[in-house]
Amino acid sequence: MRRFSLYFLLLLTLPLAGCSPFSSVAVLNPKGEQAKEQVDLITLSISLMALVFLVVLILFIRFVYKYRQRPGYTPDPIHQNRNKKFELIWTISPFIILFILAVPMIQTTFGEEQESKSPSDLTVKVTASHYWWRFEYPGQGIETAEELHLPKGKKVTLVLHSTDVIHSFWVPQLGGKLDVIPGRTNKLSLTPLENGTYQGKCAELCGKSHANMRFKVKVENEDDFNSWIAGLKSGNQTQSLSKSEAEGKSLFNENCLTCHAVEAQVENKKGPNLAGFAERERVAGILPNTKEHLEDWMKDPQKFKPGSEMPKVKGLDKKEYEKLAEYLQTLH
């Protein structure tokens, strides 16, 4: 009964495992070129280790059976048989296995950190801060936050920076993870192969809200990617606002414009750029993007992301919060 209870508790821990089928991050379901290479490396290493284990197991069983204690058997401690052929095999084999593992591993690891030389490829500057992600597209002259858009089939070089502590950029289905270190520039290459939305996160313990430092990566056809860029650049220039939304815009200009921009052009303000905010799936990367959740976030950011630099929007009544949320929902 005691042993059964132990096994039952072990089974209950499976959903908590990083590679569990219940996990929200699909680690071993690659959708990018680099991620596929990593899964191939895992498969290769497991296959080689399984082969070694099988050989050792067979020899172990054979020796246990051959030299077992039995009637009439007397071990001869003096007589020794040497087989130079087998000794050479046991000595050389580990080096061969290590070489088979080392070559593709080095190629894959250094290939991920190699910057693309093709002018047609994409470069994105990624900046990590407590507890959000800024994405700048220097070639396109735009900036966004919390959602990274990438074109399918095109190699992307991510130039990684941090404004405070060490973070780690990780999109498991597209490629490996790389530390984002203050005062240092690291580079990571990704080549998405399938359209879809993939979860990214900080993989380095960075503070109270480390677990909530998430972002989305949206991979789309190049035409759709270019349309997204054009949409961000055009902004809301031709959009007419209702009276309530216009009042919300005034409230935004009075309370939020110091830290947040609503135009996609790179401004490097203290807070996330809110251009295209209405199209994002999440508020602050964690809450479903609804008017109600947006109001809750503005009233008390620390409730959802303890330690974040987002202050409460103070001095507003319930109606003013509603108007402000209505305006933010017009930012396409």
N, C-alpha and C positions, 0 to 999 in steps of 0.2 A: 504493500500500500504506500509505503514511504517512497519507494522508487518510482511508482506511478505518479505521485504528486510532483516529484522532481521533474520528470519528463513533461508533465502537463505545464509546469511553470516555464520550462524551456520553450515549449511550443507557443506560449503566450507572448514571449519576447520576440518572436519572428516578425510581427508587424512593425516593431520598432527598429528593425535592422535597416541599414542604408540601402541595401539592394533588395529589400522585400518587395513582393508584388503589390503590397498595399501602399508603398511609398509614393509620394507625389512626384518624385524626381525619377524618371526612367533612366537609370544609369547605363544599362546594357541594351539599350534600344537605339543604336546610332542612326542619326539622320544627317551626318556631315562626314566629309572625307577624313578628317583627322580622327573623329570618333570611331569610324570604321577601322582605321589603322590600329587604334588602341584596343578595340575588341579582338582584332586579329592577333595582336600581341598576347592578350590574355589567353586566347584559345591555344596559341602556340606553346606558351609556357605551361599551361595545364596539361596539354598533350605530352610534352616532354617529361614532366614530373610524373604523370600517370605511367609512362613507359618505364621510367626508373623504378617506380614503386612496384610495378608488376614483375620486373626482373629480380629485384631484391626479394619480393615475396616468394617467387618460385624457388630461388636459391635457398631461402630460409627453410621452406617446407622440405626441400630435398635434403638439406644437411641435417635437419632435425630428425627426419625419417632414417637417413643412412647411419647416423651416429647415435641413434637412440640406445638406451640401455636395454639389453635383452639377454636371455640365457645363451651362454657360449661366446658372447662377444667380449673381447679384452682389448681395450685401446692400447696402442703402442706409442708411448710418448717420445720414444727415441727416433723412430722412423719418420722421416718427413719427405713428402713428395712436393717438388717445386715444378711449377709450370710457367715458364717465362712468358709464353704467349698470353696466358690469362692475366698475368701481372701487368703486362704492357697495356692490355685492354682496359683494366680497371684504372690505370694511371692516366691514360690518354682520353678515355671517354668523357670525364668531367670537363676537360678543356674544350672538347668538341661541342658539348652541350652548351657551355657558357658562350662560346663563339656564335653558335646558332641563335642564341637569345640576344647577345650583345649587338650584333650588326643591325637588325631591324629596329631594336630599341633606340640606339643612338640616332639612326636615320629619322625615326618618328619624332623623338624628343627635340632634336635640333631643327627639324623641319617646321615644327609648330612655332618656334620662336624666330623664324626667318622672315624678314620683311619682304613683301612682294615687290618685284622690280618692274612689273608691267604697269604702264600708265593707265590702262583700262580698268585695273583692279581698284578696289575701294579701300580707303583709309578712314577709320573712325577713332577719334580721341575719346577715351573713357576716363572719367574722373570719379573716384569714389569718395564719399563724405558720410559722416554720421547722419542718417542711415539710408542713403539713397545714391542713385547713379546718374551722372550727367553724360550724355552722348552728343559729341560734336562731329559734324561732317565737314571738314575743312574745304574739300573740293566743291561742295554744294553750298557752303555758307550758311548752314542751318544748325540748330541745336534743339535737342529734346531731352526728356528725362524719363526714367523708369521703364520705357519701352524702346528696345533697339530693333530697328527695321533693317533687314538685309536682303539683297537680291539672290535668288537661287542660282547656284552654279558658278558664282563669281567668288574669287578668293578675296578675303577681307583681312586687312591688317589692323588689329586693335592696339592702339598706343595707350598704355595703362599708367595712370597717375593716381596719387592719393593726396588729400588735403589735410589729413589728420594722423591716423594710425595705419597699421598694416591691415589691409583687406585682401581678399582673394577672389578673382573673377572666375566663375565656373558656370558653364552651360553644358551639362553632362552629355546631352544628345548630339552636340555639335563638335565638342573637342575637349581638351584637357583644361586643367585649372592652372592659374598663374598668380603669384602674389602681386599685390598692388602696394608699392612701398613709398612712403613719403620721401621726397627728394630724389627719387630715382624713376627712370622710365623703363618699363618692360614692354615687350611686344609679343603678341600672340596672334597666330594666323588661324582662320577658320574658313572652310568652304562648305556652305550649306548645300545639301543635295536634294532636299524635299521641302515643298511648301508646308507650312504649319506654324503653330505657336508653341514655343519651347520655354521651359522655366529655367531661369538663371538665378544664382544666389551668391552671396558672399560665403566663402568656404573657410574663412579664418576668423576665429573668435575675436570680435572687435569691440565689444561692449554690451550694454544691457539689451539692446534691440538687434543683436547680431542675427537672430533667427528670422527677423522681419525685414532684413535687408535683401529683398527679392526684386527681380525684374523679369519682364517678358521679352522674348526674342521672336519677332515675327518675320518669317521667311516667305517671300512672295516672288512672283515672276518679275523680271526686270521692268516690264511696262507698268505693272502695278506699283513697283517701288518708285519709279520715276513720277508716277501720278501722285503718290504720297508726298514726295518732295515738293512737287508743284503746288499741291494743296496747302502744305505748310507755309510755303512762301507767299501764296496769295492771301492766306489768313482769312479774316472776317471783314475784309474791306467793303464788300458789297452787301453785307448782311444787315438788315434792319432789325432793331431791337424793340421789344414791347416796352411799355412804360416801366413795368416791374424790373425787366432785365436791364434797362438803361439806368435805373436807380441802383441796381446791383453793380453795374460798371463803375458808377461814381463811388460807391463804397469800396470797391476793389482799388481804385486809384488812390483813395485816401488811406487805406489800411495795408495794402499788399504790394503795391507797385515798387516799393523800395527794394524788396527781396525777389520778386517774381516778374518775369517778362511774359507777355502774351503774344509776341511776335517771334517767329522761328529764327530770325537772324541771331548770330552768336553775340551775346551781351555779357556772359559770365557774371550774372548776378549771383547773390549769395544763395538763393533758393532755386529749386527746379524751374525750368522754363515750362510754362503752361500752354504753349502753342499746341493746338490739336488735342487739348485735354479731354474734350467731350468724346473723342474716339478711343480713348484708352480704356482698357478693361478694368483697371484697378485705381483706387484712390490711394496715393502714397505707396503703391506697390502691393498693398495687402487687402484693402477693402473693396468689395464690388462697387463699381462706379455708378452709384445712384445718388439722387439728390439727398436722400436721408442720410446715407453714409458720409457724404461730403459735409453736411452740416455737423454731424457728430465729430468728424475729424477736425473741423475748424474750431469747434467749441473746446475740445480737449485732446490735442495731439499726443500728449504724454500718456494718455490712457492706452493708446494703441502702439506707440513707439516710445517707450521710456528712454530718456536721454537724448532724444532727437533735438535739433536746433530750431524746430518749428515752434513758434510761440502761439499761445491762444490768441484768437482774434477777439480782443476785448471791447467792451463798451457798446455792443450791439444787442438789440432785443431779438426776439424770436422771428419777427417779420423781416428784420434786416438780414439775419442769417439766411432765411429763405431766398431773399432777393439776390444775395451774393452767390448762393449756390445756383440759382437760376441763370445768372450771367455766366458763371464758369461752365455750365452745361451748354452754352452757345459757342464755345471755343472749338471750332472744327479745323 
